[in-house]
Every structure is written in C-alpha cells, then in structure tokens.
Amino acid sequence: CYTKRVIQYFASIAAAGGACKKDSNKGTLEDQIIQANPALEAFGNAKTLRNDNSSRFGKFIRIHFGTSGKLASADIETYLLEKSRVTFQLKAERNYHIFFQILSNAKPELLDMLLITNNPYDYSYISQGEVTVASINDSEELLATDNAFDVLGFTPDEKMGVYKLTGAIMHYGNMKFKQKQREEQAE
C-alpha cells in the first residue's frame, strides 16, 4: 500500500516536468510503473494469519530520473518468493491471489480456455486453506490484473500464456503419480 503511494507520488512529480510519451500499445512510463503493482500483487501476495494482502516476496524498485527531473526509466527486482505456498497453505491462509482471481469468473473465457471450473475445491493446491477473503473482491482484482498486463504492454498471446501457466499449476496439483513396477520387483 505504501509502496504504491510512494510510486504514485514520484510518478506524478516526474510527469509534471513534461509531457508523457505514450506508446500506442501500452501506457505511459508513469502508468506502467504504477500498474506493475497489481500484476506483482496478483502473483506474489496472499492471505496470511495477520494480513489479507500480505506480500510473500521482496521487491526493490529503482526509479531513474533524467537531468530535467523527468521520469526516465524504472526497474523492479523481485526476490525471496515464498514458493512453498504454491503447493501448501495453512488452514487460515490462502494461496496467491491470481488463482482465485481467475476462478472468480470475471472473465469466463479464461475458465473455458484453461479447462477449469470456478470451484476452488476442485483444485488441491489452492483449497487447503481459505478460498475467500472478505476484504478482497477477486473479480475486481482480476480485471485490475488484466488491465495492468495491457498497460505494461503484454500482447494478447503473452497474457494468455501467463493465464495458461497459472491454470496448468492448478491442474498439476491434481495429478497423481504412480510408480510402475519393474518385472524383477516382487509384488
């Protein structure tokens, strides 16, 4: 929350220094910096015991200004993602928000494309803990995440690739592996 406000402040100060260039396929640099947050939060934030929107990774944001004080570029480094959360959550916690955003049915075409239902209990990786959070509207958050991808310049194919990988993780959690017996093994 504070990160977003600081970035918005710097972006607005820098934008006041001159006209913002907008690429025809994506938002201004200022918009991109601000919209990186919903995308990062979708894939890196989850409900914990103490916080409904807890960041489960670290991020280092570097904002570069030109000599005139105008925003020139930015980069974000992420680190220490809590990878184990993808496959296991405590009862009172929840997996990463993106899974529940997709299941919210705000974009029903995603459910069809990913061959998934909107029932989180159909997917073992995401139903070990809480599946809903009163303070989070997963439908609205999916639309914000999807819009963030557009502002960041993702092509439709790139967006679908991200969603397909996320859906594949849900399917993968339901796979059962069985070791095949060798002929020389006793039964």
Secondary structure, 3 states (H helix, E strand, C coil): CHHHHHHHHHHHHHHHCCCCCECCCCCEHHHHHHHHHHHHHHHHEECCCCCCCEECCEEEEEEEECCCCCEEEEEEEEECCCHHHHCCCCCCCCCEHHHHHHHCCCCHHHHHHHCCCCCHHHCCCCCCCCCCCCCCCHHHHHHHHHHHHHHCCCCHHHHHHHHHHHHHHHHHCCCCCCCCCCCCCCC
